Amino acid sequence: MSTTETGHVTGTKDKDYNILWFTEACLDNALRLETFIQDAEREGDNELAEFFKKAQTDSRKGAEQGKRLLASRLSG
């Protein structure tokens, strides 16, 4: 018996779980970065705020890609 979960216990294959995890991590990161942006703006550090805004945009993009990929795989 393998000690690695491959969907037998959860009913979700690792590859599908990995997409779910990635999407959730991107969404969580976008939320966390909002706090970082506010902190930088409060301190008047526009360079840092812009850096975090770009990272937040990238996280949102990753989340959207993950959602689309997961939807296409679950509907097919």
C-alpha positions in Angstrom: 0.0 0.0 0.0 1.4 3.4 -1.0 1.6 6.2 1.6 1.0 8.8 -1.1 -2.5 10.0 -1.6 -3.4 9.7 -5.3 -7.2 10.2 -5.0 -8.2 7.0 -3.5 -9.0 8.6 -0.1 -10.2 12.0 -1.2 -11.7 11.1 -4.5 -9.7 13.9 -6.2 -6.8 13.0 -8.4 -3.5 14.6 -7.5 -3.3 16.6 -10.8 -6.8 18.0 -10.1 -5.9 18.8 -6.5 -2.8 20.5 -7.7 -4.8 22.8 -9.9 -7.2 23.6 -7.0 -4.2 24.2 -4.7 -2.5 26.5 -7.2 -5.7 28.5 -7.8 -6.3 28.9 -4.0 -2.7 29.9 -3.4 -2.9 32.6 -6.1 -6.2 34.0 -4.7 -4.7 34.0 -1.1 -1.6 35.8 -2.4 -3.7 38.4 -4.1 -5.5 39.1 -0.8 -2.2 39.3 1.2 -0.7 41.6 -1.4 -3.5 44.1 -0.9 -2.2 44.5 2.7 1.3 45.0 1.4 0.1 47.6 -1.1 -1.7 49.5 1.6 1.3 49.4 3.9 3.6 50.7 1.2 1.2 53.5 0.2 0.7 54.5 3.8 4.5 54.9 4.1 4.6 56.8 0.8 6.8 54.2 -0.9 5.3 54.3 -4.4 8.0 52.1 -5.9 7.2 49.3 -3.5 3.4 49.8 -3.9 3.8 49.4 -7.7 5.9 46.3 -7.2 3.2 44.7 -5.1 0.5 45.8 -7.5 2.3 44.0 -10.3 2.7 40.9 -8.2 -1.0 41.1 -7.3 -2.0 41.4 -11.0 0.2 38.3 -11.7 -1.5 36.4 -8.9 -4.9 37.3 -10.2 -3.9 36.1 -13.6 -2.7 32.8 -12.3 -5.9 32.3 -10.4 -8.0 33.0 -13.5 -5.9 30.6 -15.5 -6.3 28.0 -12.8 -10.0 28.4 -12.7 -10.4 28.1 -16.5 -8.2 25.0 -16.6 -10.0 23.4 -13.8 -13.4 24.2 -15.3 -12.4 22.8 -18.7 -11.2 19.6 -17.1 -14.2 19.1 -14.8 -16.7 19.7 -17.6 -15.0 17.4 -20.1 
